[in-house]
Amino acid sequence: IFMLSMSIVQSQTVYDESKVPNFKVPDALLTFKGKKINSVKKWEKVRRPELLHYFKNKVYGRIPKTLEIDSYTVLEEDSNALNGKAKRKQIALSFKHNNKSLSFTILLYLPKEEQNPPLFLGYNFYGNHTITNDEAVLISTAWTRNNESFGIKNNSLDEASRGKRTHRWAIEKILKAGYGLATIYYGEVDPDTNDFSDGIHSLLYNKNQTQPKPDEWGSIAAWSWGMSRALDYFEKDKDVNANKVIAFGHSRLGKTSLWAGATDQRFAGVISNNSGCGGAALSKRKFGETIEKINHSFPHWFCDNFKQFNNNEEALVVDQHQLLSLIAPRPLYVASAEEDQWADPKGEFLSAYYASPVWDLYNKQGIEHMQMPKVNEPIHSTVSYHIRSGKHDVTDYDWENYIKWADTFVK
Ligand code: GCU
């Protein structure tokens, strides 16, 4: 009985730097067998594949089968949207397998003056219609978490929530800078509940399978998969530049943008906004949210194998900086918020720092110094980092910096 109660009680959350355990940061440039990697060639042939394989099998889960877009439909389009500032398109991508189907809708805004602009692609938490007051944006019929302040009841969306999340999406700034913005409601790809009977997973089960195997994809991998399928669509859409698509995401969706960038090298750049545990933050620091805590609250986000590391970070032969390193040599932006200690800003910064030797291999500039920058003093290089004042959120300040970085390193 004692043992049982021990395992249900979770460890206390650490917010004190002096309680961070001593640990060895696994070297991004040393293979699991202890061989030093000193060339791009060896990195790409040996080390990158073994790291990717480990993250697939032990952390996010591998995708059981390839599934391509069955068909897509432009549901709506308007070349005079947002008071004539943008072109708007809404495109549904449909997938079919095992007599099941799924579709999700991309909301796309493009700057009017630009031909083939680069674009930011990122999921939203409560439906495409929440990111703007634009009345033409279609309302999703997918399951949604209730939210009293947004007027979301009965797990379904309606007009009440239109425009409730505009502050997180600096649409005007993005368009003005010459970028497009594409967003998708993440719940259309896989509802964010611990239930594997729905969402994209269910299309790819073998006969009699009802949930992913221990090394098969959780929800984060499913959402990342959706970002790649959106990119497949962009490759067919002459209005956008598919070679310049930046994967963006906040929080759980920042974990998602990182994994999308790691698994799909077509993404031209990656932004992790306050992604925290299982995203940019180092797991072995056990600061703020830990593997045990995240797997307890969100058992469906990672693959089942990841649970082996609950309160057992020592057994992990990788850490999250090696996830970041899989994005090299492409531009990466890791951002934290001062009051977001749950996501461990220092662990996010150190992760960008420890990943940087891989960018060095390519003669690209990573984070050179181990000293964390001051609040609101961004470091801009191919690997960029900032910690802004304020809480867990996406602000105009974040977007202004992402645009600056993208202007220099992606555009
Ligand atoms: C929770 C969770 C985090 C996650 C966040 C979010 O706080 O513990 O890991 O990043 O939700 O997605 O907003």
Boltz pocket constraint, residues with backbone or C-beta under 6 A from the ligand:
constraints:
  - pocket:
      binder: B
      contacts: [[A, 250], [A, 251], [A, 252], [A, 253], [A, 274], [A, 275], [A, 276], [A, 277], [A, 289], [A, 294], [A, 297], [A, 342]]
      max_distance: 6.0
